[in-house]
């Protein structure tokens, strides 16, 4: 049975166009710093269109974006390589 899906990457981008990914990434970084932990590896489960990637990619050893939908994966590859 095929999973039910109503979203496209373009629709997702529109819905989350006002989301502050920079603020979210800053919050995540502060949590790690507060607990004296460095971020070496990120597994972004349900990465959507990959909007958090630019905020971490140059600060970690490895960043893996995990997204179950093929069209979203293609969008990420096209826009974040």
GICOR-V140182 format. One record per residue. RES is the residue in one small letter. PHI is phi in degrees with one decimal (999 if undefined). OMEGA is omega in whole degrees, 0 to 359 (* if undefined). D_FIRST is the distance of its C-alpha to the first C-alpha in whole Angstrom. Layout:
BEGIN
res = (RES;RES)
phi = (PHI;PHI)
omega = (OMEGA;OMEGA)
d_first = (D_FIRST;D_FIRST)
END
This chain:
BEGIN
res = (x;x;x;x;x;x;x;x;x;x;x;x;x;x;x;x;x;x;x;x;x;x;x;x;x;x;x;x;x;x;x;x;x;x;x;x;x;x;x;x;x;x;x;x;x;x;x;x;x;x;x;x;x;x;x;x;x;x;x;x;x;x;x;x;x;x;x;x;x;x;x;x;x;x;x;x;x;x;x;x;x)
phi = (999;-79.2;-69.3;-80.5;-141.5;-117.6;-97.1;-121.6;-57.0;-66.0;-63.6;-59.0;-59.7;-66.2;-61.9;-101.1;-64.0;-98.7;-70.1;-93.8;-68.3;-64.2;-63.3;-62.6;-66.8;-63.2;-61.8;-61.7;-62.6;-65.1;-61.3;-65.5;-63.9;-57.7;-101.6;53.3;-116.7;-92.7;-99.8;-104.8;-139.0;-125.9;-112.2;-88.2;-83.6;73.6;-74.8;59.4;-102.2;79.8;-65.9;-82.6;-52.0;-60.0;-82.7;-125.7;-55.5;-90.3;-113.8;-126.2;-74.0;-148.0;-127.1;-116.9;-97.6;-112.0;-140.3;-72.4;-97.0;-58.1;-65.1;-71.6;-60.8;-63.9;-61.5;-61.2;-60.4;-68.1;-103.0;-135.3;-102.1)
omega = (180;181;179;181;178;185;167;178;181;178;179;178;180;182;183;184;180;179;182;182;177;178;179;180;177;178;179;180;179;177;179;180;180;182;178;179;175;178;180;186;176;170;182;183;184;189;178;179;173;184;178;184;183;183;182;193;181;183;182;178;181;177;179;176;180;182;186;184;185;182;176;178;179;177;179;180;181;188;185;178;*)
d_first = (0;4;6;9;12;16;18;19;22;25;24;24;27;28;27;29;32;34;33;35;34;37;38;35;36;39;38;36;39;42;40;40;43;44;43;45;42;41;38;37;34;31;27;26;22;21;23;22;25;27;30;31;31;35;36;36;35;39;40;37;37;33;31;27;25;21;19;15;15;16;18;20;21;22;24;25;27;28;30;31;32)
END
